């Protein structure tokens, strides 16, 4: 059962847009964020959004916190979550929370109790994953066992095809029950917390922001190659009853046919 936006809107569609520069990509991402936030607040009085990590979303978040865009959203109606997080403290330079705090929510009036940090530094991670899933359900007002339906889940993609912290050939790829899972990433020798495909694919809208020539080969494999989700976890993203937006910067999209 999905909670959140009415699950009856069968819009499982995919959009793909290519932008000439990273700046144009960021501006388009910010515009979609505002459009979805405005609709969600008008329809349900709140906007439930999971932010992605890495570097690509930073420019977009900064645009949202700057005139003229900053005045177009009632920030008091937003609930911020993270689609993944590194196992580091919130003030670590690797922290996705810190990136979003510096780029966005240090500059806008999201109520602190509506900023739902993913505390991936807290061990044991399996318990932390369960606690974060419970926090998500509480924020949505959902019952145990329900699958919350985010208004928007933001994602990036690594140059080997990972998304969130769903890395190739890692355990969380096959977690079909949890909403949030711990995930050890051997290639990084790092522990992560991540949304599972189950939670991502329950969302009403999912936005991939992808930039950089280094991603061109893997993006072509993800979008146009055979389905190999253990090799290219980004292929696991397919909202069951929602819209998947591929926002691509030209250099990243250069190998697409
Ligand atoms: C993370 C991210 C990750 C990111 C990709 C792309 O915690 O690293 O959530 O999934 O989106 O690695 O990162 P860049 O935007 O820095 O290329």
Boltz pocket constraint, residues with backbone or C-beta under 6 A from the ligand:
constraints:
  - pocket:
      binder: B
      contacts: [[A, 52], [A, 53], [A, 54], [A, 55], [A, 56], [A, 57], [A, 84], [A, 85], [A, 86], [A, 96], [A, 155], [A, 156], [A, 157], [A, 158], [A, 162], [A, 163], [A, 164], [A, 165], [A, 209], [A, 211]]
      max_distance: 6.0
